[in-house]
Amino acid sequence: MGQHASSAACQDVAVTNTAQTPLIAGRLCIHQVMMRLSELRPVFHSEADLQQSFARVLWETDPTIHTRLEARQLDKREYLDLLAIGPET
């Protein structure tokens, strides 16, 4: 999620900071994903519920993005809540 793109990547979304819009897996505009998620699920019951719903929206929006929940890091002491990997990343 560290890559950025111009506002063209976030068509249909009013973004205040259009100079550098964060992308998920180098492909999806975070603002579009969050707007879709808020339409589908305005309230979550737990962190796991949010993670599952977020991963589902990513998959529905772009099936080429693979997600992993609670991905173990190399040092095996830490977990990443959600990992999103696109075909180019």
Kinemage of the C-alpha trace (Angstrom):
@kinemage 1
@onewidth
@group {chain A} dominant
@subgroup {mainchain}
@vectorlist {calphas} color= white
{ca met a 1} P 0.000 0.000 0.000
{ca gly a 2} L 3.003 2.270 -0.084
{ca gln a 3} L 2.684 3.194 -3.751
{ca his a 4} L 0.908 6.332 -4.943
{ca ala a 5} L -0.810 7.487 -8.112
{ca ser a 6} L -2.393 10.613 -9.477
{ca ser a 7} L -6.041 11.500 -8.964
{ca ala a 8} L -6.844 9.702 -12.231
{ca ala a 9} L -6.549 6.433 -10.312
{ca cys a 10} L -9.462 7.518 -8.121
{ca gln a 11} L -12.055 8.478 -10.687
{ca asp a 12} L -15.552 8.964 -9.261
{ca val a 13} L -14.178 9.763 -5.794
{ca ala a 14} L -13.833 13.237 -4.324
{ca val a 15} L -10.409 13.117 -2.716
{ca thr a 16} L -9.016 16.117 -0.895
{ca asn a 17} L -5.348 15.194 -1.421
{ca thr a 18} L -5.311 14.352 -5.121
{ca ala a 19} L -1.561 14.803 -5.608
{ca gln a 20} L -0.705 11.429 -4.092
{ca thr a 21} L -3.532 8.986 -3.604
{ca pro a 22} L -2.637 5.718 -1.832
{ca leu a 23} L -3.192 2.540 -3.777
{ca ile a 24} L -3.769 -0.946 -2.436
{ca ala a 25} L -1.422 -3.521 -4.017
{ca gly a 26} L -0.428 -0.816 -6.506
{ca arg a 27} L -3.837 -1.075 -8.222
{ca leu a 28} L -6.878 0.036 -6.223
{ca cys a 29} L -7.612 3.461 -4.829
{ca ile a 30} L -7.997 3.231 -1.058
{ca his a 31} L -10.787 5.821 -1.143
{ca gln a 32} L -12.875 3.774 -3.580
{ca val a 33} L -12.431 0.635 -1.501
{ca met a 34} L -13.363 2.411 1.732
{ca met a 35} L -16.435 4.014 0.145
{ca arg a 36} L -17.617 0.622 -1.125
{ca leu a 37} L -16.943 -0.960 2.251
{ca ser a 38} L -18.928 1.744 4.058
{ca glu a 39} L -21.866 1.171 1.694
{ca leu a 40} L -21.897 -2.555 2.380
{ca arg a 41} L -21.006 -2.559 6.078
{ca pro a 42} L -21.493 0.647 8.081
{ca val a 43} L -20.781 -1.218 11.364
{ca phe a 44} L -18.404 -4.066 12.237
{ca his a 45} L -18.653 -6.449 15.165
{ca ser a 46} L -14.919 -7.024 15.575
{ca glu a 47} L -11.512 -6.441 14.027
{ca ala a 48} L -11.775 -9.842 12.332
{ca asp a 49} L -15.155 -8.829 10.869
{ca leu a 50} L -13.574 -5.681 9.410
{ca gln a 51} L -10.600 -7.637 8.020
{ca gln a 52} L -12.841 -10.220 6.334
{ca ser a 53} L -15.118 -7.551 4.858
{ca phe a 54} L -12.180 -5.466 3.612
{ca ala a 55} L -10.602 -8.522 1.966
{ca arg a 56} L -13.937 -9.404 0.369
{ca val a 57} L -14.341 -5.893 -1.123
{ca leu a 58} L -10.796 -6.096 -2.518
{ca trp a 59} L -11.537 -9.468 -4.124
{ca glu a 60} L -14.872 -8.303 -5.545
{ca thr a 61} L -13.319 -5.114 -6.940
{ca asp a 62} L -10.190 -6.720 -8.417
{ca pro a 63} L -9.914 -10.538 -8.320
{ca thr a 64} L -6.227 -10.327 -9.303
{ca ile a 65} L -5.391 -8.968 -5.838
{ca his a 66} L -4.696 -11.729 -3.353
{ca thr a 67} L -5.189 -11.097 0.354
{ca arg a 68} L -3.873 -12.845 3.437
{ca leu a 69} L -5.233 -12.171 6.894
{ca glu a 70} L -2.946 -12.220 9.936
{ca ala a 71} L 0.105 -12.911 7.750
{ca arg a 72} L 3.124 -13.945 9.805
{ca gln a 73} L 6.211 -11.804 9.263
{ca leu a 74} L 9.703 -13.146 8.711
{ca asp a 75} L 10.773 -12.730 12.322
{ca lys a 76} L 7.787 -14.924 13.340
{ca arg a 77} L 6.953 -12.656 16.297
{ca glu a 78} L 4.719 -10.214 14.451
{ca tyr a 79} L 1.667 -10.572 12.254
{ca leu a 80} L 0.437 -8.221 9.571
{ca asp a 81} L -3.322 -7.692 9.939
{ca leu a 82} L -3.986 -7.806 6.204
{ca leu a 83} L -1.603 -8.310 3.303
{ca ala a 84} L -2.730 -7.380 -0.235
{ca ile a 85} L -0.619 -8.547 -3.165
{ca gly a 86} L -1.312 -7.496 -6.754
{ca pro a 87} L -0.001 -9.209 -9.865
{ca glu a 88} L 2.757 -6.588 -10.330
{ca thr a 89} L 3.811 -6.340 -6.668
